[in-house]
């Protein structure tokens, strides 16, 4: 929570950037990520929060949030991203010869590459292959993906409340009285009518 509090203004700015980029009719410009890096970041984020019957990371513009984050509050993570993307692309090519980058793999192949890359337990006692910086990269992009998906949409966050709809959070921020007894010290409070007549 301290991380969120310390970087909240920059996170909101990143969210606003993502919101505008997703809504724009022309493709958004990336400030830090090269186009191929952005393709791979979006593909990874889309595996972390996939599109199903609800919008996922792609529709919420998470890649634009991450791009702005790498320019602002998460600029120290740029080297982690660069090494991590290189590693995940290399692993994709090793596991699936002919695949030039993670984003070029099929969704099923991408899932298997990330499972290997992130170090999920292997059957029959097989150990995962060691990839330098894999843990740091996966934890970092996972955190940034979740931030970009769930950050406050009112401040310019994910498109059409995609993240909040996915977790079933009511986008309404104002509620009308009568409120409960716990709100009695707030202006506008009025007790709910109580039936006093006996039948």
C-alpha contacts under 8 A as a table, 3 or more apart, distances in Angstrom:
res1	aa1	res2	aa2	distance
1	X	4	X	5.11
1	X	5	X	6.18
2	X	5	X	5.09
2	X	6	X	6.01
3	X	6	X	5.25
3	X	7	X	6.25
4	X	7	X	5.36
4	X	8	X	5.54
5	X	8	X	5.25
7	X	10	X	5.46
7	X	11	X	6.03
7	X	73	X	6.13
8	X	11	X	4.94
8	X	12	X	6.14
9	X	12	X	5.15
9	X	13	X	6.29
10	X	13	X	4.97
10	X	14	X	6.15
10	X	69	X	7.50
10	X	72	X	6.48
10	X	73	X	5.99
11	X	14	X	4.99
11	X	15	X	6.10
11	X	69	X	6.97
11	X	73	X	7.28
11	X	151	X	7.74
12	X	15	X	4.87
12	X	16	X	6.11
12	X	151	X	7.33
12	X	152	X	7.46
12	X	155	X	6.11
12	X	156	X	7.01
12	X	157	X	7.14
13	X	16	X	5.05
13	X	17	X	6.25
13	X	68	X	7.96
13	X	156	X	7.81
14	X	17	X	5.05
14	X	18	X	6.24
14	X	64	X	7.54
14	X	65	X	4.91
14	X	66	X	7.46
14	X	68	X	5.08
14	X	69	X	5.87
15	X	18	X	5.01
15	X	19	X	6.05
15	X	65	X	5.48
15	X	148	X	6.53
15	X	151	X	6.81
15	X	152	X	7.89
15	X	153	X	7.70
15	X	155	X	7.26
15	X	156	X	5.44
15	X	157	X	4.31
15	X	158	X	6.75
16	X	19	X	5.00
16	X	20	X	6.19
16	X	155	X	6.42
16	X	156	X	3.92
16	X	157	X	5.60
17	X	20	X	5.34
17	X	21	X	6.09
17	X	64	X	6.66
17	X	65	X	6.58
17	X	68	X	7.04
17	X	156	X	7.44
18	X	21	X	5.11
18	X	22	X	6.11
18	X	60	X	7.83
18	X	61	X	5.37
18	X	62	X	6.63
18	X	63	X	7.52
18	X	64	X	4.59
18	X	65	X	4.88
18	X	156	X	7.62
18	X	157	X	6.79
18	X	158	X	6.94
19	X	22	X	5.39
19	X	23	X	6.28
19	X	60	X	7.69
19	X	61	X	6.75
19	X	156	X	5.40
19	X	157	X	5.47
19	X	158	X	5.66
19	X	159	X	5.73
20	X	23	X	5.19
20	X	24	X	5.96
20	X	156	X	7.59
21	X	24	X	5.22
21	X	27	X	7.16
21	X	28	X	4.88
21	X	29	X	7.86
21	X	61	X	7.29
21	X	64	X	6.90
22	X	28	X	7.30
22	X	59	X	7.56
22	X	60	X	7.28
22	X	61	X	5.50
22	X	159	X	7.01
23	X	159	X	7.49
24	X	27	X	6.87
24	X	28	X	7.08
28	X	64	X	7.87
30	X	33	X	5.80
30	X	34	X	7.06
30	X	35	X	7.39
30	X	38	X	7.82
30	X	64	X	7.12
30	X	67	X	6.37
30	X	68	X	7.99
31	X	67	X	6.49
31	X	68	X	6.89
31	X	71	X	7.32
32	X	67	X	5.81
32	X	68	X	7.39
32	X	70	X	6.71
32	X	71	X	6.39
33	X	36	X	7.93
33	X	37	X	5.68
33	X	38	X	5.60
33	X	67	X	6.05
34	X	37	X	5.13
34	X	38	X	6.11
35	X	38	X	5.04
35	X	39	X	6.30
36	X	39	X	5.06
36	X	40	X	6.44
37	X	40	X	5.20
37	X	41	X	6.12
37	X	85	X	7.21
38	X	41	X	4.99
38	X	42	X	6.01
38	X	63	X	6.66
38	X	67	X	7.91
39	X	42	X	5.24
39	X	43	X	6.17
39	X	103	X	6.14
40	X	43	X	4.97
40	X	44	X	6.14
40	X	85	X	7.26
40	X	101	X	7.46
40	X	102	X	6.01
40	X	103	X	4.96
41	X	44	X	5.17
41	X	45	X	6.05
41	X	63	X	6.37
41	X	85	X	7.78
42	X	45	X	5.06
42	X	46	X	5.96
42	X	57	X	7.66
42	X	58	X	6.44
42	X	62	X	7.27
42	X	63	X	5.28
43	X	46	X	5.03
43	X	47	X	6.42
43	X	102	X	7.41
43	X	103	X	5.50
44	X	47	X	5.11
44	X	48	X	6.41
44	X	103	X	7.89
44	X	110	X	7.87
45	X	48	X	4.97
45	X	49	X	6.15
45	X	50	X	7.70
45	X	57	X	5.92
45	X	58	X	7.36
45	X	62	X	7.26
45	X	63	X	7.46
45	X	141	X	7.39
45	X	142	X	7.33
45	X	145	X	5.86
46	X	49	X	5.13
46	X	50	X	4.67
46	X	51	X	7.04
46	X	56	X	6.55
46	X	57	X	5.22
46	X	58	X	5.80
47	X	50	X	5.11
47	X	107	X	7.83
47	X	110	X	7.49
47	X	111	X	6.69
48	X	57	X	7.80
48	X	142	X	6.82
48	X	145	X	7.49
49	X	56	X	5.33
49	X	57	X	5.36
49	X	145	X	7.79
50	X	55	X	7.73
50	X	56	X	4.92
50	X	57	X	6.45
50	X	58	X	7.85
51	X	54	X	6.03
51	X	55	X	5.11
51	X	56	X	4.19
51	X	57	X	7.22
51	X	58	X	7.49
51	X	59	X	7.92
52	X	55	X	6.66
52	X	56	X	7.22
54	X	162	X	7.63
54	X	165	X	7.95
54	X	166	X	6.38
55	X	58	X	7.62
55	X	59	X	5.67
55	X	60	X	7.09
55	X	162	X	5.86
55	X	163	X	7.83
55	X	166	X	7.58
56	X	59	X	5.57
56	X	60	X	6.32
56	X	149	X	7.99
56	X	162	X	7.27
56	X	163	X	7.66
57	X	60	X	5.06
57	X	61	X	6.30
57	X	62	X	5.38
57	X	63	X	7.87
57	X	145	X	7.14
57	X	149	X	6.19
58	X	61	X	5.41
58	X	62	X	6.31
58	X	63	X	7.38
59	X	62	X	7.83
59	X	159	X	7.11
59	X	162	X	7.65
60	X	148	X	7.77
60	X	149	X	6.17
60	X	158	X	4.65
60	X	159	X	5.06
60	X	160	X	7.96
60	X	162	X	6.07
60	X	163	X	7.33
61	X	64	X	5.60
61	X	65	X	6.77
61	X	148	X	7.74
61	X	149	X	7.94
61	X	158	X	6.47
61	X	159	X	7.16
62	X	65	X	4.99
62	X	66	X	6.22
62	X	145	X	6.07
62	X	148	X	5.02
62	X	149	X	6.11
62	X	158	X	7.48
63	X	66	X	5.07
63	X	67	X	6.12
63	X	145	X	7.93
64	X	67	X	4.98
64	X	68	X	6.27
65	X	68	X	5.33
65	X	69	X	6.02
65	X	148	X	5.57
66	X	69	X	4.83
66	X	70	X	6.13
66	X	144	X	6.31
66	X	145	X	7.33
66	X	148	X	7.09
67	X	70	X	5.29
67	X	71	X	6.73
68	X	71	X	5.11
68	X	72	X	6.32
69	X	72	X	5.03
69	X	73	X	5.57
69	X	74	X	5.10
69	X	75	X	6.74
70	X	73	X	6.80
70	X	74	X	4.75
70	X	75	X	4.26
70	X	76	X	7.45
70	X	77	X	6.67
70	X	78	X	5.97
71	X	74	X	6.78
71	X	75	X	5.13
72	X	75	X	5.51
73	X	76	X	7.93
74	X	77	X	5.41
74	X	78	X	7.41
75	X	78	X	5.56
76	X	79	X	7.10
77	X	80	X	5.10
77	X	81	X	6.32
77	X	140	X	7.72
78	X	81	X	5.09
78	X	82	X	6.21
79	X	82	X	5.02
79	X	83	X	6.17
80	X	83	X	5.37
80	X	84	X	5.86
80	X	133	X	7.12
80	X	136	X	6.95
80	X	137	X	5.60
81	X	84	X	4.97
81	X	85	X	5.84
81	X	137	X	6.08
81	X	141	X	7.85
82	X	85	X	5.37
82	X	86	X	6.25
83	X	86	X	5.16
83	X	87	X	6.14
83	X	133	X	6.93
83	X	137	X	7.89
84	X	87	X	5.01
84	X	88	X	6.10
84	X	133	X	6.36
84	X	134	X	6.02
84	X	137	X	5.28
84	X	138	X	7.65
85	X	88	X	5.17
85	X	89	X	6.04
86	X	89	X	5.29
86	X	90	X	6.13
87	X	90	X	5.09
87	X	91	X	6.13
87	X	131	X	6.85
87	X	132	X	7.63
87	X	134	X	7.40
88	X	91	X	5.06
88	X	92	X	6.11
88	X	101	X	8.00
88	X	102	X	6.57
88	X	113	X	7.45
88	X	114	X	7.66
88	X	117	X	6.79
89	X	92	X	5.08
89	X	93	X	6.33
89	X	100	X	7.13
89	X	101	X	4.68
89	X	102	X	5.05
90	X	93	X	5.20
90	X	94	X	6.27
90	X	101	X	7.42
91	X	94	X	5.00
91	X	95	X	6.06
91	X	113	X	6.85
91	X	117	X	7.55
92	X	95	X	5.26
92	X	96	X	5.83
92	X	97	X	7.90
92	X	99	X	6.56
92	X	100	X	7.62
92	X	101	X	6.45
92	X	102	X	5.63
92	X	105	X	7.45
92	X	110	X	7.65
92	X	113	X	5.95
93	X	96	X	5.13
93	X	97	X	5.13
93	X	98	X	6.44
93	X	99	X	5.11
93	X	100	X	5.95
93	X	101	X	6.80
93	X	102	X	7.95
94	X	97	X	5.85
95	X	113	X	7.41
96	X	99	X	5.78
96	X	109	X	7.89
99	X	102	X	7.41
99	X	104	X	6.16
99	X	105	X	6.08
100	X	104	X	6.55
101	X	104	X	5.37
101	X	105	X	6.98
102	X	105	X	5.49
102	X	110	X	6.50
103	X	106	X	7.90
103	X	110	X	7.73
105	X	108	X	7.98
105	X	109	X	5.72
105	X	110	X	5.85
106	X	109	X	5.07
106	X	110	X	6.04
107	X	110	X	5.02
107	X	111	X	6.26
108	X	111	X	5.21
108	X	112	X	6.48
109	X	112	X	5.15
109	X	113	X	6.15
110	X	113	X	5.05
110	X	114	X	6.16
111	X	114	X	5.26
111	X	115	X	6.12
112	X	115	X	5.02
112	X	116	X	6.25
113	X	116	X	5.18
113	X	117	X	5.93
114	X	117	X	4.73
114	X	118	X	5.67
115	X	118	X	5.38
115	X	119	X	6.15
115	X	120	X	5.49
116	X	119	X	5.31
116	X	120	X	6.38
116	X	128	X	6.51
116	X	129	X	7.53
117	X	120	X	7.99
117	X	129	X	7.96
117	X	131	X	7.26
117	X	134	X	6.41
118	X	134	X	6.51
118	X	135	X	6.36
118	X	138	X	6.30
119	X	128	X	5.87
119	X	135	X	7.99
120	X	128	X	7.72
121	X	127	X	7.70
121	X	128	X	7.59
122	X	125	X	6.19
122	X	126	X	5.39
122	X	127	X	6.43
122	X	128	X	6.92
123	X	126	X	6.17
131	X	134	X	5.50
133	X	136	X	5.43
133	X	137	X	6.13
134	X	137	X	5.24
134	X	138	X	6.05
135	X	138	X	5.37
135	X	139	X	6.09
136	X	139	X	5.37
136	X	140	X	6.01
137	X	140	X	5.10
137	X	141	X	6.08
138	X	141	X	5.32
138	X	142	X	5.89
139	X	142	X	5.15
139	X	143	X	6.17
140	X	143	X	5.22
140	X	144	X	6.22
141	X	144	X	5.03
141	X	145	X	5.89
142	X	145	X	5.14
142	X	146	X	6.29
143	X	146	X	5.26
143	X	147	X	6.19
144	X	147	X	5.00
144	X	148	X	5.98
145	X	148	X	5.13
145	X	149	X	6.08
146	X	149	X	5.08
146	X	150	X	6.08
147	X	150	X	5.41
147	X	151	X	5.55
148	X	151	X	5.71
148	X	157	X	7.32
148	X	158	X	6.89
149	X	157	X	7.74
149	X	158	X	5.89
149	X	162	X	7.39
149	X	163	X	5.12
150	X	153	X	7.85
150	X	157	X	7.61
150	X	158	X	7.03
150	X	163	X	4.92
150	X	164	X	6.37
151	X	157	X	5.58
151	X	158	X	6.98
152	X	155	X	5.76
152	X	156	X	7.08
152	X	157	X	5.36
152	X	158	X	7.67
153	X	156	X	4.96
153	X	157	X	3.69
153	X	158	X	5.54
153	X	159	X	7.24
153	X	160	X	7.74
153	X	161	X	5.99
154	X	157	X	6.55
157	X	161	X	7.69
158	X	161	X	5.82
158	X	162	X	6.08
158	X	163	X	6.68
159	X	162	X	5.84
161	X	164	X	5.27
161	X	165	X	5.96
161	X	171	X	7.23
162	X	165	X	5.26
162	X	166	X	6.25
163	X	166	X	5.10
163	X	167	X	6.55
164	X	167	X	5.26
164	X	168	X	5.86
164	X	169	X	4.95
164	X	170	X	7.20
164	X	171	X	7.00
165	X	168	X	4.73
165	X	169	X	5.94
165	X	170	X	7.49
166	X	169	X	7.73
170	X	173	X	7.96
172	X	175	X	7.59
176	X	179	X	7.46
177	X	188	X	7.10
177	X	189	X	6.38
177	X	190	X	6.66
178	X	189	X	6.39
178	X	190	X	5.40
178	X	191	X	6.03
178	X	192	X	5.60
179	X	182	X	7.89
179	X	183	X	6.19
179	X	184	X	7.71
179	X	189	X	6.16
179	X	190	X	6.81
179	X	191	X	7.04
179	X	192	X	7.52
180	X	183	X	5.69
180	X	184	X	7.20
180	X	191	X	7.41
181	X	184	X	5.35
181	X	191	X	7.38
182	X	185	X	7.78
183	X	186	X	5.61
183	X	189	X	6.56
184	X	187	X	7.95
184	X	189	X	5.50
184	X	190	X	7.34
184	X	191	X	7.92
185	X	189	X	7.30
186	X	189	X	5.90
